[in-house]
Amino acid sequence: MSSQTDYPLIFERSQPGRRGVSLPASDVPRKRVADLLPSQALRDKPPALPEVSEVDVIRHYTGLSRRNHGVDNGFYPLGSCTMKYNPKINEDMASLPGFTGLHPYTPEELSQGALKLMYELEQYLSEIAGVARTTLQPAAGAHGELTGMLIVKAYHRHKGQDRRQVIVPDSAHGTNPASAAMCGFDVVTVKSDATGGVDLEELRRLVGPNTAALMLTNPSTLGLFEKNIAEIARIVHDAGGLLYYDGANANAICGISRPGDMGFDIVHFNLHKTFSTPHGGGGPGAGSVGVSADLVPFLPRPLISFDGNRYGLDYSGPLSIGRVRTFYANFGVLVKAYTYIRMLGPDGLVRMSKDAVLNANYVMNGLRPYYHIPYPGLCQHEFVASAVQQKKHGVRALDVAKRLLDFGTHPPTIYFPLIVEEALMIEPTETESKETLDRFISVMAEIAREAELEPEKVQNAPYTTPVGRLDETRAARHPDLAWRSVRKEEDG
Ligand SMILES: *Cc1c(COP(=O)(O)O)cnc(C)c1O
């Protein structure tokens, strides 16, 4: 076993009687816990807690954190996820005691600052999206989609129509069909054409009186702007359907084009992607949902109100789909998004998107000699490469991704979108320097060279990580968090 695996559990660091704190002697009379608590609240045995000193705890968790890859310690080009660097001032603002200590049931007159922040954030997001109003409640992009689909349903019901179909392109993120299905819609797939856009002929065939909505990501998961969006909007609207915008890729368009102007009726943003909050590993996030004027009555309540003098929570709205989350959202994420938008300002947001697009095009062109680029031409903030050339030598997208770990880089998204064979979906983000991008290109070139000359080296990677290749299905279903034993199994 290598020294890397020699990492004790916190329980194995435990020494009887060792403590992280020392308390002064008690100056009040001692009482037995049994005299203070009802018997059913008492344990039979003391809890099995590790007995460790402060330095033991700090070294243990700091050591563990260094085994993870995060955006603070390296490049993280995970396509579609927008793993940009998150400015630390966001954290400072979200940690202000006035925010962290605010109880959700604090009366409105005592939480004017938080309400004002939410009100202004709603206005910024509505302006960026080109919509009338926005709810901040949903806790993730997928939750925003669910909210949007509930609004679609409520809208058609209100018009006395029971439309059953939601159309989703074959390049869509899996949450799109899942959200539509969760709301009881039948999901219909529309194919992409040779240029990666929606196949208009097929769309015309599919759209009809049963069409409730089309869900679209623009730029798409191929990193391509949908040039026919005006025509697509016309086709769907003429049939009485609604247009839903999956805004996970909004990093490419802030201040440049607005989903509302493209014809979208419902727009979600992943605040934890475009508007900078550390994410991954399950949250927390925020998936704001904006809607055109016609759909405002259906938005979740409460909405934040302002009468020119006082901010409040407006619960009125008989057509509202109701609340979609407890209290008012992942408030800390809202503070970070607000801070981020205010720090950049309107011009800064435009520059952010332009730099994201520039960086993606730079990397795409740098990789062109080594990897197949199925949709050449200009990309938006991300692009899809393919490992089909490497596959001839037995090296697949998964192997390239694993080998990247040895170079201290997080792999790109792989095998998504589904319509590209051996897909490597790369999103550098605007926050990376030219040196970082150049290094990534040279590492990818090196891996392409290895794939040709010594493919087994790539096939068996990684070599420098605490664990090697895992059975990923088993690891997800039966996580063995004492990962030392994983290495033992591999060794044995
Ligand atoms: C990330 C993503 C989603 C889902 O967003 P979550 O915040 O992870 O729930 C939906 N669509 C696309 C294209 C995405 O990249």
The ligand as a Gaussian input file, in Angstrom:
#p B3LYP/6-31G(d) Opt

LIG

0 1
 C      -27.068000      21.636000     -14.623000
 C      -28.106000      21.534000     -15.663000
 C      -29.455000      21.328000     -15.330000
 C      -29.927000      21.006000     -13.926000
 O      -29.588000      22.002000     -12.995000
 P      -29.360000      21.649000     -11.451000
 O      -29.159000      22.979000     -10.824000
 O      -28.164000      20.759000     -11.390000
 O      -30.598000      20.961000     -10.964000
 C      -30.381000      21.357000     -16.355000
 N      -30.018000      21.529000     -17.639000
 C      -28.727000      21.702000     -18.002000
 C      -28.384000      21.911000     -19.450000
 C      -27.718000      21.697000     -17.018000
 O      -26.439000      21.856000     -17.358000

